[in-house]
Amino acid sequence: MEAVAALLDQLCPMHVQIDPEGVIRHAGPTMHRLREGGGVGEHIFDLVSVRRPQGVTTTAELMRLAGRKLHATFRTPPRTGLKGLLVPFGEEAVINFSFGISVTDAVRDYGMTAKDFAPTDLAVEMLYLVEAKSAAMAATQRLNRRLQGAKEEAEEQAVTDLLTGLRNRRAMEHTLARMAEAGQGYALMEIDLDYFKQVNDSEGHAAADHVLRKVGAVLRGVSRREDVPVRAGGDEFALILPGLSAPRRIGALARQIICALEEPIEWSGRNLRISASIGVALSEAGQDAEAVMRRADLALYAAKRAGRGRSVIHRADLTLPLEIGKRAARRATSQ
Amino acid sequence: MHGLINRAVQDFMRDSYGAEAWLRAARSAGLETADFEPMLIYDDAVTERIVAAVAAVLQRRPSDVLEDIGHYLVTHERMAPLRRLLRFGGVDFAEFVQSLDDLPDWARLAVEDLRLPPLEVRETGPGGWLLRLQGAPRGSGYAAVGMLRAMADDYGTLAFVEYQGAIEGAECVQIRLLEQDFAEGRAFQLAAGA
């Protein structure tokens, strides 16, 4: 048996040899690293308990498991998981152990080195793989987070008017459609700047952009948290007001906006002046967003026709004028 | 070329000479962005351009820069995971050198699309080897020199490592082991984070 022990110490450094009573007579060098004395002199069941197959409590039962895969754990902490194979050797038996999947815990718990494993053991390759894959996965996850950030930024830009930071027309249509689907009531305020063309023509693009940014700031300033201020394009703005339906409150808000926009806007030491006309429509149950926008257009048209710097709330007796307002015309041609 | 390689050049430049130096190199190499994604693939020509640009910014020979990059890969704190993976190659420096044959396979186990040039280690005598990088970009042997010298230090081994030039289409590096246990090497535990 001694020659066999020397052989096995190299081939399977985690093996133990047990006598017919189940007492450990010899243990491989790695087993000595794991447990003081390698468990030699103890009964095998004092060293490990067999988890699977279940119900193995006697040496005779253990001996009958020859050739089958055993799952065991150490009796004392750390209760490292082990895989085992028992092979009879005359009256005695050899049990070879390995860590299996618990190898990463084991090398940490016992401070093991590559020399504790047989050169043919794949433990070191497995440890390498675990580390390499974790590092590669971490790098991939960082890439994914950056890509997700870029995607969210792109999505935000797709619904944002870059000059004013307000939502754009696409976002407005999307929001209105969503509210119509949800059956949520809202007021839609369409705001058309007055005298803006003059500013643009006489003061130039930079001044015009400054004015548009200022309008954006005014609309953000009067918005409640749930309101959605929009730059629909050019000098056309809008305000979506969820849950607002009282004409008096809407009229007051429109006056507040017009007053704020009529404040002189300072630009290169000069005062620029604009105003705004506002048309408002209230959503009606079962009506799609297109219809509400059309009614807001009508109201806006009426406001413009009544003189600048006014607001009109759509009523049923506002009929489509012969002269179609510029918004309605644009919408008609874009359809 | 794999982004990991380009990113290594970027990290080397930033960690050794600062972000500003890297930005200058990136600009002169005509890069669209100064950040390489380690897990994406780039055109091979980009790698050559950035190495040349880094050398130009540092006013050093590309071969010296490549050698420093090889050294950086093993010694810098940021590259600690890589140094650990390399140490899995062998329990001592001699075993590590002889494991280099398998390095491309090991690398591919870690990152499926990472392709390293075929490495061949020929024993030239007791404690002597010739490392050949078949079909590798000209001068890349210098990076291997820097890496091997740093690994010898890591193992506490005294070794002679020298670039031999390109021979029959292979970058060649000569390695001679002078004293296995010359100094206390850096500690290496199999367990991660131990």
Boltz contact constraints between the chains, C-beta under 6 A:
constraints:
  - contact:
      token1: [A, 107]
      token2: [B, 190]
      max_distance: 6.0
  - contact:
      token1: [A, 107]
      token2: [B, 191]
      max_distance: 6.0
  - contact:
      token1: [A, 108]
      token2: [B, 191]
      max_distance: 6.0
  - contact:
      token1: [A, 108]
      token2: [B, 194]
      max_distance: 6.0
  - contact:
      token1: [A, 112]
      token2: [B, 190]
      max_distance: 6.0
  - contact:
      token1: [A, 113]
      token2: [B, 190]
      max_distance: 6.0
  - contact:
      token1: [A, 114]
      token2: [B, 91]
      max_distance: 6.0
  - contact:
      token1: [A, 127]
      token2: [B, 190]
      max_distance: 6.0
  - contact:
      token1: [A, 128]
      token2: [B, 88]
      max_distance: 6.0
  - contact:
      token1: [A, 131]
      token2: [B, 192]
      max_distance: 6.0
  - contact:
      token1: [A, 132]
      token2: [B, 85]
      max_distance: 6.0
  - contact:
      token1: [A, 132]
      token2: [B, 110]
      max_distance: 6.0
  - contact:
      token1: [A, 135]
      token2: [B, 81]
      max_distance: 6.0
  - contact:
      token1: [A, 136]
      token2: [B, 110]
      max_distance: 6.0
  - contact:
      token1: [A, 136]
      token2: [B, 111]
      max_distance: 6.0
  - contact:
      token1: [A, 139]
      token2: [B, 38]
      max_distance: 6.0
  - contact:
      token1: [A, 139]
      token2: [B, 39]
      max_distance: 6.0
  - contact:
      token1: [A, 140]
      token2: [B, 39]
      max_distance: 6.0
  - contact:
      token1: [A, 143]
      token2: [B, 37]
      max_distance: 6.0
  - contact:
      token1: [A, 143]
      token2: [B, 39]
      max_distance: 6.0
